[in-house]
Amino acid sequence: MDLDLRKLRYFLAVAERRHFGRAAEQLYITQPVLSRQIAALEGEFGCELLVRTTRSVELTAAGAQLYRDAPGILAAATAAVQRVHDADRGTRRLVVAFSPGLRVSEAILAFAARHPDVETDLVPARWWEQDAPLREGRAQVGYLRRPFEESGLRTIPVGLDPRVACMPATHPLAGRQELTSADLDGERMLDSPRRRTSTLEEKFELIASGRGIALVPLSVARSYARPDLRHLPVTDAPGIETCLAVVAGRQEKPVRDFLEIATATLRPT
C-alpha cells in the first residue's frame, strides 16, 4: 500500500487528542471530513485503528502501534524533503541529534567557526529511541547517552554523565549532601519496569507528587531543575556513558570534521 502522509497526520491528531471534534478544530477541517479520512486510512490498512464511543476515542492495538511509528515516519518524510531542497540549492547541511539534557552547543559553535559554509540544525532524540533520528535519516550525527540500539552504528565515547537521585524537596533524605545505593533501599523507585513513563516531564511530575524517587543523569536533572525537587549524588552509582554516534560507513567530510571537533570539545579536560 502507498501510505498517505496527510491521512497519517490526521490520524496522529485524533490519537493525540482522543477526540474527533478537537482534532478537526486543530486541523481546520470539518469533523465529517476527518472521520471519512480516518475510515479511508483504516480501509487502506485493512484493520481498525480507533474505537469510537460517544464520549472519547481509544486506540486499538494496531492503532497504538501506528501512533508510536507515525511521528518518525512524518519526521523522516520532512527530512527527505529538506534534503531534496538542499540538493537543489547546493546547500550543505549537518543535522545533529542530542539526548535530553546533553549540551552540544559548544561543539556546534566550534564546527560553525571552521565551516561557515555548512548550515547546522539540531533535532531532539527521545529517550526511549535515541538512535531513531540517525536510522530515519533525520540526523547525520548523534550526541547520545547509553544505552541505545547500537547495531549498524559507529560510536565514539566522550564522557560520563553521573547519576543522581531525584526526589521531592520534602523527602526525609532531601537534606543530605550525598547518598549511597544502600540509602535508597526500601524506597519506591520510578525506574522500575513496572512504572515506565513516556516523557521526562511526566517522570518529574510524578516525583514531585511523592510517587517515588528516580535515578536520572545529572545533566537531565539540571535541565529540569525546579524548586520542589532535589537531586543528590549517589556516590556508588555508575555513571552513564555519553558518546557520539553515526551510521556506520558515513564518510562525508562535514560528518568526519564534526566528529573530530566534537570529540575534542565534548570530552572533559
Secondary structure, DSSP 8 states (H G I E B T S, - for coil): ----HHHHHHHHHHHHHT-HHHHHHHHTS-HHHHHHHHHHHHHHHTS--EEE-SS-EEE-HHHHHHHHHHHHHHHHHHHHHHHHHHHHHT-EEEEEEE-TT---HHHHHHHHHH-TTEEEEEEE--GGGTTHHHHTTS-SEEEEES-S--TTEEEEEEEEE-EEEEEETTSTTTT-S-B-GGGGTTS-BTTSTTS--SSHHHHHHHHHTTS-BEEEEHHHHHHT--TTEEEEEBTTS--EEEEEEEETT---HHHHHHHHHHHHHHS--
